[in-house]
């Protein structure tokens, strides 16, 4: 036997001994599954393992974002915390010699929210999505998130949630109650009925827009929906009827218009027959009529 054979044989013996020792080393093998399902969850899990100190709070020993980690740990009692998005579960585990296996079930699912107008998908940057946990008498009792992006996967505990989708920055808002089932991805399609309009104050139809114009958009009842300043302000409005009021060079002009879902267009207000601001009052701003004088007998 030559020198090379001795070295190779020694290396092989060392590897086999190390493998044997590793097989007997204490370790904790973790995995998770949805309640009522035996298949392991493949991703999206964060594991944290704590050890209870004699005094004080539990101490974090190790953590992992692997779906099924195998963690080397000395024998003893541990607290295992598993987080799946906003859902979580906690278990006490006793690690002995060899490999201890622990499979944690969790009641959780996922939510995906998308928005559309007619058959057109709303761009991601035009939607603001909030998710709430409703309570009796209050559908928006507890806020879960106000920054969910369209198409993003939000992992949640099983239950019912209230979803609010706002398109643009005015009054196009859609609400829905969504049920999240364990082990399923629920897709909520929020269908808005709205359009984007651009306001223009012009001297003649199709004319050049006047700069330095202050705008107010109101409902027929006088509720202010949006205010803006400029020659071409754009805004997204829910389908319905509105009044546009333009203030320019000390005079006030107005025009009534309708918004039809999916029809983006320009709204022109003609700068004719304007009145002084003091003579303009919306239905909410008009003072009540004075009482009639009593008649003499």
Secondary structure, 3 states (H helix, E strand, C coil): CCHHHHHHHHHHHHHHHHHHHHHHCCEEEEEEEECCCCCECCCCEEEEEEECCCCCCCEEEEEECCCCCEEECCCEEEEEEEEECCEEEEEEEEECCCEEEEEEEECEEEEEEEEEECCEECCHHHEEEEEEEEECCEEEEEEEEEEECCCCCEEEECEEEEEEEEECCCCEEEEEEEEECCCCEEEEEEEECEEEEEEEEECCCCCCCCCCCEEEEECCCCCEEEEEECCCCEEEEECEEEEEEEEECCEEEEEEEEECCCCCEEEEEECCCCEEHHHCCCCCCCCCCCCCCCCCC
